[in-house]
Amino acid sequence: MPLYFLDTSALVKRYHLEKGSDAVNRLFADPENVFAVADIAMPEFTSAFTRKLHAGDILEKDLHACLSEFSKDALLRFWIIDLERSHVSKSISLIIKHNLRTLDSLQLSVFLSLAALNPTMVTSDNALAEASRNEGFAVITP
């Protein structure tokens, strides 16, 4: 049972056709794969698609369809990992160690809390991918 941790940059590719969507969709096509996301992906995802709406990249009906599909997956397909105080504390050292932005450091902190399960990071964020590799984990960059 391979475990994949998806940050928001990878999640967006599941619900909006763009470069890298094929790679993400191939992961979802395998019923053996398990997917984890941090709970902060929920508002980040909503923000990403709201920005797409205001930029004219999607219509309002598309926004609602994406949010609906994401909500279904959140209920049925994702392990949602709640952000805890320990993640926040760890994120501070990750910011210093890897020069990460705040939300990336929180994503990485949650990801690292799953280390015993040997997860693979799935991200299109170069800094988060590099930090994950430097922490010793496999990374897929769709």
Protein Blocks (a to p, Z undefined) as FASTA:
>chain_A
ZZddddfklmmmmmoccehklmmmmmmmpmkbccdddfklmmmmmmmmmmmmmnopacfk
lmmmmmmmmmmmmmmmpccddddfklmmmmmmmmmmnopafklmmmmmmmmmmmmnopad
ddfbfklmmmmmmnopacddZZ
